Amino acid sequence: MMRRAIVAAALAAVSVLGTTTAAQARPADVDWDTCEAGGGTVAFSDLTEDWDVLFVCEGGTHDGQTISG
């Protein structure tokens, strides 16, 4: 009986932590000014197939968020 309770608690913790990690994996976009206001700097990230340039906020409160606009 105790073993079932431990397994159930472990599975619940894994599912909650997995959901939190997935939600954090794709942060919302911010604009250039918001990135800098949060203490970050805008850096080149990538080129798309359509040759659009992608930028990302590095550091500060918006670290890792894509720059929009």
N, C-alpha and C positions, 0 to 999 in steps of 0.2 A: 504494500500500500504506500509506504513512504517513497519507494523508488518511483512509482508512477507520479507522485506529486513533484519530485525533483525533476523528472523528465519533462513534465508539463510546464513547469516554471522555466526550464532551460529553453524549451521551444518557444514559449511566449517571449522571452527576452531576445532570442535571435530574430524573431519576426518583427519586433518593435525596433530593434537596432538596424535591421536590414531596411526597413521602411525609412527610417531617419537618414541613413546613408544615401539611399536612392534619391530622396528629396533634395539633399545637399549636392548631389552630383551635377545638377543642372541649375545653377543660380540664375536669377532673373537678370535681364540686361539693365545697364545703367548708361547714362550719357556721360560725355567727356568731363563736363564740369562736376558732376556728382562724384565721379571717381576721384578727381583731384581734391574736392572738398572733403572727402573721406580719408585723405592722407595717402592716396595711391598715385601711381603714374600710369599713363596709357602707353601700351607697348604693342608692336606688331605681333599678330598671332599666326595668321595663315592667309592663303589665297584660295578662293573657291574655284570651281570649274569654270565659272563665268568671269573669272579674273576680278571678282570683288575682293577688296582687302578687308580682313577681319582684324579687329583690335581687341585687346583684353586689358582689364585693370589689374595692375600688379601692386600688391601691398595695400595697406590701409584696410578700412572696413569693408570694401567691395572687392577684395582680392579674388581673382579668378573669374569675375563677372565679365561677360562680353559687352563691348561698347556699342551702343546703338545710336543711330542718327548721325 
